[in-house]
Amino acid sequence: MLEELAEALRYPKFERHIWRMSLDVDQLMCGYAGMALLAAPAYAGAVMLADPDDQAVLACALGCAAQPIVSGNRHLLDLKTFREIPILSPAAFLELPSLRE
């Protein structure tokens, strides 16, 4: 999952935001990796996804009992939930009442 995050952070749409923090992707990833917990993926079953690589996200979410999955990936967001795990955009996640208290 960390490799996929690093790849996504290299997209041009994130470049200026990372630059404004006076960081590069490698620095950001080092900080993130230091906070991340390792989780063994669980079998997610056969899920029909537009992008089969997204299966890894669902398997990791099951493996660590994630609540919620936060992603900007349109294919995952279209699912809305996966086995009672909500799938939220970053903006929707930041609007959760528990984050506003």
C-alpha positions as a LaTeX table, in Angstrom:
\begin{tabular}{lrrr}
\hline
Residue & $x$ (\AA) & $y$ (\AA) & $z$ (\AA) \\
\hline
Met1 & 0.00 & 0.00 & 0.00 \\
Leu2 & 2.88 & 2.37 & 0.72 \\
Glu3 & 4.17 & 1.95 & $-2.83$ \\
Glu4 & 0.75 & 2.79 & $-4.23$ \\
Leu5 & 0.54 & 5.88 & $-2.03$ \\
Ala6 & 3.99 & 7.04 & $-3.15$ \\
Glu7 & 2.96 & 6.57 & $-6.77$ \\
Ala8 & $-0.23$ & 8.56 & $-6.27$ \\
Leu9 & 1.60 & 11.39 & $-4.48$ \\
Arg10 & 3.79 & 11.82 & $-7.54$ \\
Tyr11 & 0.74 & 12.80 & $-9.65$ \\
Pro12 & 0.99 & 16.42 & $-10.84$ \\
Lys13 & $-2.19$ & 17.38 & $-8.95$ \\
Phe14 & $-0.37$ & 16.78 & $-5.63$ \\
Glu15 & 3.01 & 18.21 & $-6.59$ \\
Arg16 & 2.32 & 21.85 & $-5.66$ \\
His17 & 0.73 & 20.90 & $-2.34$ \\
Ile18 & 3.73 & 18.85 & $-1.32$ \\
Trp19 & 6.10 & 21.55 & $-2.53$ \\
Arg20 & 4.25 & 24.17 & $-0.41$ \\
Met21 & 5.04 & 22.07 & 2.66 \\
Ser22 & 8.74 & 22.29 & 1.70 \\
Leu23 & 8.80 & 18.51 & 1.27 \\
Asp24 & 9.29 & 16.00 & $-1.47$ \\
Val25 & 7.45 & 12.70 & $-1.87$ \\
Asp26 & 10.28 & 10.68 & $-0.30$ \\
Gln27 & 10.28 & 12.86 & 2.83 \\
Leu28 & 6.50 & 12.69 & 3.08 \\
Met29 & 6.56 & 8.91 & 2.69 \\
Cys30 & 9.20 & 8.53 & 5.42 \\
Gly31 & 6.94 & 10.40 & 7.82 \\
Tyr32 & 3.90 & 8.43 & 6.77 \\
Ala33 & 5.70 & 5.08 & 7.00 \\
Gly34 & 6.74 & 5.99 & 10.54 \\
Met35 & 3.07 & 6.34 & 11.52 \\
Ala36 & 1.70 & 3.39 & 9.53 \\
Leu37 & 0.88 & 0.06 & 11.11 \\
Leu38 & 1.60 & $-3.17$ & 9.31 \\
Ala39 & $-1.46$ & $-5.28$ & 8.67 \\
Ala40 & $-1.82$ & $-8.68$ & 7.07 \\
Pro41 & $-4.37$ & $-8.55$ & 4.26 \\
Ala42 & $-7.44$ & $-10.73$ & 4.69 \\
Tyr43 & $-9.23$ & $-12.60$ & 1.93 \\
Ala44 & $-11.73$ & $-10.14$ & 0.49 \\
Gly45 & $-13.49$ & $-12.58$ & $-1.79$ \\
Ala46 & $-14.17$ & $-12.03$ & $-5.46$ \\
Val47 & $-15.24$ & $-8.43$ & $-5.93$ \\
Met48 & $-15.98$ & $-7.12$ & $-9.39$ \\
Leu49 & $-13.81$ & $-4.02$ & $-9.62$ \\
Ala50 & $-13.03$ & $-1.83$ & $-12.61$ \\
Asp51 & $-9.39$ & $-1.88$ & $-11.46$ \\
Pro52 & $-8.31$ & $-5.29$ & $-10.09$ \\
Asp53 & $-5.41$ & $-3.61$ & $-8.21$ \\
Asp54 & $-8.03$ & $-2.12$ & $-5.87$ \\
Gln55 & $-8.59$ & $-5.61$ & $-4.48$ \\
Ala56 & $-5.44$ & $-5.10$ & $-2.38$ \\
Val57 & $-6.99$ & $-2.05$ & $-0.71$ \\
Leu58 & $-10.08$ & $-4.02$ & 0.25 \\
Ala59 & $-7.99$ & $-6.94$ & 1.53 \\
Cys60 & $-5.87$ & $-4.62$ & 3.69 \\
Ala61 & $-8.96$ & $-2.86$ & 5.02 \\
Leu62 & $-10.41$ & $-6.19$ & 6.09 \\
Gly63 & $-7.12$ & $-7.32$ & 7.58 \\
Cys64 & $-6.88$ & $-4.33$ & 9.89 \\
Ala65 & $-10.61$ & $-3.80$ & 10.45 \\
Ala66 & $-10.39$ & $-0.33$ & 8.91 \\
Gln67 & $-13.14$ & 2.17 & 9.66 \\
Pro68 & $-13.45$ & 3.84 & 7.12 \\
Ile69 & $-11.48$ & 3.38 & 3.90 \\
Val70 & $-10.44$ & 6.88 & 2.74 \\
Ser71 & $-9.62$ & 7.15 & $-0.94$ \\
Gly72 & $-9.82$ & 9.46 & $-3.91$ \\
Asn73 & $-10.06$ & 6.41 & $-6.18$ \\
Arg74 & $-13.32$ & 6.69 & $-8.12$ \\
His75 & $-13.66$ & 2.91 & $-8.51$ \\
Leu76 & $-13.51$ & 2.39 & $-4.75$ \\
Leu77 & $-15.75$ & 5.37 & $-4.01$ \\
Asp78 & $-18.38$ & 3.95 & $-6.36$ \\
Leu79 & $-18.69$ & 0.95 & $-4.03$ \\
Lys80 & $-19.71$ & 3.27 & $-1.14$ \\
Thr81 & $-19.19$ & 0.43 & 1.38 \\
Phe82 & $-17.40$ & $-2.88$ & 1.48 \\
Arg83 & $-18.50$ & $-5.44$ & 4.05 \\
Glu84 & $-19.91$ & $-2.68$ & 6.23 \\
Ile85 & $-16.74$ & $-0.58$ & 5.93 \\
Pro86 & $-17.66$ & 2.88 & 4.62 \\
Ile87 & $-15.58$ & 4.15 & 1.69 \\
Leu88 & $-15.19$ & 7.92 & 1.85 \\
Ser89 & $-13.43$ & 10.60 & $-0.14$ \\
Pro90 & $-10.83$ & 12.61 & 1.80 \\
Ala91 & $-13.23$ & 15.59 & 1.84 \\
Ala92 & $-16.11$ & 13.48 & 3.22 \\
Phe93 & $-13.79$ & 12.00 & 5.84 \\
Leu94 & $-12.74$ & 15.46 & 7.03 \\
Glu95 & $-16.41$ & 16.40 & 7.39 \\
Leu96 & $-17.12$ & 13.60 & 9.89 \\
Pro97 & $-18.52$ & 15.04 & 13.13 \\
Ser98 & $-15.97$ & 13.10 & 15.19 \\
Leu99 & $-13.18$ & 15.08 & 13.52 \\
Arg100 & $-14.83$ & 18.41 & 14.24 \\
Glu101 & $-14.99$ & 18.00 & 18.02 \\
\hline
\end{tabular}
